[in-house]
Amino acid sequence: MSSLVDERRAALALDPGSAAALANLGFALKQAGRLETAIGAYRRALALAPDHPQIHTNLGAALHQAGAAAEAGASYRASILLAPGFPGAYFNLGSLMRDQGELDGASSRFHRALRLEPGHPDLHGGLATLEQYRNRLDTAIPGYRRALVLQPGRADLYTNLGNGLNQAGASPLAEAAYRRALALAPGQSDARFNLSLLLLLTGRLREGWPGYEARWETGQLAKERRSFPQPLWQGEAMPGKTVLLHGEQGFGDTLQFCRYAALAREKGPRIVLEVQPPLLRLLRPLAGCDLVVARGDPLPDFDAHCPLLSLPMILGTHSLGDIPAPVPYIRAEAQAVVVWAERLAAFYGEGFRVGLAWAGAPRSDSPAQAAFDRRRSLPFSALAPILDVPGIRFFSLQKGVLADGLADFMAEMSDFADTAALIANLDLVISADTAVAHLAGAMGKPVWLLNRFDTDWRWLTERSDTPWYPTMRIFRQRLRGDWGGVIEEVAEALHGDATTPLRHARA
């Protein structure tokens, strides 16, 4: 049986001057993932029919998928000029603007499309996703529900609804939505991955880890998947062989899960750990590693490989009680610790020292990631009640930001090894959900986490502690976006007895 592309080519051969036949071929090529060829077919069609709004829209969709955002936007706008009453062009332009972070412009296009076609589920779902990025869950969740009333069999809409409900703190309803999505489409990777995050969040590790493997099939992480000719290591004994463990995702993920190198080494293989370059010097002495290399440098020969965040599943972390937490498992360089001890004593004496990190590194690779960064980060001004606590010397641990009232040596920090040496000379670290929190926790340093309402899975729910880092205390938002309440709690703890056992116990 011939493919749709072959059928469309045959139709075009019968009528080579047909714009419709060329456009149909472009559609078939796009469906087959052959974007460049599809774009060429659409352009040839427009040369024959330059005033055809649907072809302009379809060309825009192919360009958008190919990453040519500016050209895609021009195609959508050309379609709107030719047919101001065509809702598809408004919807596609709105989706493009949303993906580029132009949220206000995207909103106006979605609303225009809805006025033209109020009964289209994609329009309600697209606007709901936009509202979720803006943290407007009171409109996003009803929007997903309206879309599902119009098209109740859509697994992707149930997944998106689950995401909104999870962000709103309605975990049981979110889980039901994800499971409904998987009942409709068992292979949907986004639903499987997001359900795994919820299972991990609620401490169901044995069930959650297998689903977490679907991360490599999602739009968020598919591009990060490493491909090697060697097989994936499944945790089997491999005496005399070499296993490559490779870091993934952010610095914090590598800092949290590099602890598993020692457990992997117990299976017999020689362990090579590949990490992000800023972590290389810090992690070279890591227990269990025979060699630590930087991502991008040549790799030695190895027999199997495994991404770091797959290790809990294959090495038996089936419950919260199985989590290995032998802190400190990361240590600062001894000589660097001494150097900083002398410098800080000369400048500031031996008073109580607290390091502050209030924002994650901003990312603009997706609107979802940008929205996450906004939720997990605080403006520096929000820390004022903490800075007013007397008897404390505050140190910035925030890279690239100058803040009044803080001692700031971050311009001297060339990598995480430098930061670790500075942290070793502090009494307490207070941090938003950033790599600094993971570094302090892995060093066994007292660390207070400023945690957002829709907490990351690793911090579980309704706990002020975590099995991942025994020296961590969690201060949680009780209301979405309410950093004021969190900072008030932290300031009270600094004023009170909470810091007493930390004073004069500096590592």
Long-range contacts (C-beta under 8 A, 24 or more apart in sequence): 3-28, 3-32, 4-28, 4-31, 4-32, 5-29, 5-32, 5-34, 17-48, 18-48, 19-45, 19-46, 19-48, 19-49, 19-52, 19-55, 20-45, 22-48, 23-52, 23-54, 23-55, 23-58, 26-55, 26-58, 26-59, 26-62, 27-58, 30-58, 30-61, 30-62, 30-65, 35-62, 35-65, 35-66, 36-66, 38-62, 39-63, 39-66, 51-82, 52-82, 53-78, 53-79, 53-80, 53-82, 53-83, 53-86, 53-89, 54-79, 54-86, 54-88, 56-82, 56-89, 57-86, 57-88, 57-89, 57-92, 60-89, 60-92, 60-93, 60-96, 61-92, 64-92, 64-95, 64-96, 64-99, 69-96, 69-99, 69-100, 72-96, 73-97, 85-116, 86-116, 87-112, 87-113, 87-114, 87-116, 87-117, 87-120, 87-123, 88-113, 90-116, 91-120, 91-122, 91-123, 91-126, 94-126, 94-127, 94-130, 95-126, 98-126, 98-129, 98-130, 98-133, 98-367, 99-366, 99-367, 100-367, 101-364, 101-367, 101-370, 103-130, 103-133, 103-134, 103-367, 106-130, 119-150, 120-150, 121-147, 121-148, 121-150, 121-151, 121-154, 121-157, 122-147, 124-150, 125-154, 125-156, 125-157, 125-160, 128-160, 128-164, 129-160, 132-160, 132-163, 132-164, 132-167, 132-371, 133-367, 133-368, 133-370, 133-371, 134-371, 135-371, 135-374, 135-375, 135-480, 135-481, 137-164, 137-167, 137-168, 137-480, 140-164, 141-165, 141-168, 153-184, 154-184, 155-180, 155-181, 155-182, 155-184, 155-185, 155-188, 155-191, 156-181, 156-185, 156-188, 156-190, 158-184, 158-191, 159-188, 159-190, 159-191, 159-194, 162-191, 162-194, 162-195, 162-198, 163-194, 166-194, 166-197, 166-198, 166-454, 167-454, 168-454, 168-480, 169-453, 169-454, 169-480, 171-198, 171-201, 171-202, 171-461, 174-198, 189-214, 189-217, 189-218, 190-214, 190-218, 190-219, 193-217, 193-218, 197-457, 198-457, 200-457, 200-458, 201-455, 201-456, 201-457, 201-460, 201-461, 202-460, 202-461, 203-319, 203-320, 203-460, 205-312, 205-317, 205-318, 205-319, 205-320, 205-322, 206-318, 206-319, 208-457, 209-312, 209-313, 209-317, 210-313, 212-309, 212-310, 212-313, 213-310, 213-313, 215-309, 219-366, 220-366, 220-368, 220-369, 221-248, 221-249, 224-248, 224-249, 226-305, 226-307, 228-305, 230-302, 230-303, 230-304, 230-305, 231-304, 231-305, 232-304, 232-305, 232-306, 232-310, 233-264, 233-269, 233-304, 233-305, 233-306, 233-314, 234-314, 235-264, 235-267, 235-314, 235-315, 235-316, 236-267, 237-267, 237-268, 238-267, 238-268, 238-269, 238-303, 238-304, 239-268, 239-269, 240-268, 240-269, 241-268, 241-269, 241-270, 241-303, 241-304, 242-269, 242-270, 242-271, 242-272, 242-290, 242-300, 242-301, 242-302, 242-303, 243-269, 243-270, 243-271, 243-272, 243-302, 243-303, 243-304, 243-305, 243-306, 244-272, 244-273, 244-274, 244-299, 244-302, 244-304, 244-305, 244-306, 245-271, 245-272, 245-273, 245-274, 245-305, 245-306, 245-307, 245-308, 245-311, 246-273, 246-274, 246-295, 246-305, 246-306, 246-307, 246-308, 247-273, 247-274, 247-275, 247-276, 247-279, 247-295, 247-307, 247-308, 248-307, 248-308, 248-309, 249-309, 250-435, 251-276, 251-278, 251-279, 251-416, 251-435, 251-438, 252-433, 252-434, 252-435, 252-437, 252-438, 253-308, 253-309, 254-279, 254-283, 254-308, 255-279, 255-330, 255-416, 255-435, 255-438, 255-439, 255-442, 256-438, 256-441, 256-442, 256-458, 256-468, 257-308, 257-309, 257-311, 257-312, 258-283, 258-286, 258-308, 258-329, 258-330, 258-442, 259-324, 259-325, 259-326, 259-329, 259-442, 260-308, 260-311, 260-312, 260-315, 260-324, 261-286, 261-287, 261-288, 261-289, 262-287, 262-288, 262-324, 262-329, 263-288, 263-311, 263-315, 263-324, 264-288, 264-306, 264-311, 264-315, 265-289, 265-290, 269-303, 269-304, 272-299, 272-300, 272-302, 274-299, 277-415, 278-415, 278-416, 279-415, 279-416, 280-415, 281-333, 281-415, 281-416, 281-417, 282-330, 282-332, 282-415, 282-416, 282-417, 282-420, 283-330, 285-331, 286-329, 286-330, 287-329, 320-460, 320-467, 321-467, 323-467, 323-468, 325-467, 325-468, 325-469, 325-470, 327-441, 327-442, 327-443, 327-444, 327-469, 327-470, 327-471, 328-442, 328-443, 328-444, 328-445, 328-507, 329-442, 330-420, 330-439, 330-442, 330-443, 331-420, 331-443, 332-417, 332-420, 332-421, 332-423, 332-424, 332-443, 333-417, 333-420, 333-421, 336-417, 336-418, 336-421, 337-421, 337-424, 337-425, 339-421, 340-421, 340-422, 340-424, 340-425, 341-425, 344-425, 347-407, 348-393, 348-407, 351-391, 351-392, 351-393, 352-391, 352-392, 352-393, 352-427, 352-428, 352-499, 352-502, 352-503, 353-392, 353-393, 353-394, 353-395, 353-425, 353-426, 353-427, 353-428, 353-506, 354-392, 354-393, 354-394, 354-395, 354-426, 354-427, 354-428, 354-429, 354-430, 354-494, 355-394, 355-395, 355-396, 355-397, 355-422, 355-423, 355-426, 355-428, 355-429, 355-430, 355-431, 355-436, 355-440, 356-383, 356-386, 356-394, 356-395, 356-396, 356-397, 356-398, 356-406, 356-429, 356-430, 356-431, 357-396, 357-397, 357-398, 357-429, 357-430, 357-431, 357-432, 357-434, 357-436, 357-437, 358-382, 358-383, 358-398, 358-431, 358-432, 358-450, 359-398, 359-401, 359-432, 359-434, 360-432, 360-433, 360-434, 361-399, 361-434, 375-452, 375-453, 375-454, 375-481, 376-432, 376-433, 376-434, 376-452, 376-456, 377-432, 378-432, 378-450, 378-483, 378-487, 382-483, 382-484, 382-487, 383-487, 385-487, 385-488, 385-490, 385-491, 386-430, 386-487, 386-490, 386-491, 386-494, 388-491, 389-491, 389-494, 389-495, 392-494, 395-422, 395-426, 397-422, 397-423, 397-429, 397-431, 397-436, 424-506, 424-507, 425-506, 426-506, 427-499, 427-502, 427-503, 427-505, 427-506, 428-499, 428-502, 430-490, 433-459, 437-472, 438-469, 440-471, 440-472, 441-468, 441-469, 441-471, 441-472, 442-469, 443-507, 444-470, 444-471, 444-507, 445-471, 445-507, 446-471, 446-473, 446-502, 447-471, 447-472, 447-473, 448-472, 448-473, 448-474, 448-475, 448-490, 448-493, 449-473, 449-474, 449-475, 450-475, 450-483, 450-486, 450-487, 450-490, 451-475, 451-476, 451-477, 451-486, 452-477, 453-477, 453-478, 453-479, 453-480, 453-481, 453-482, 454-480
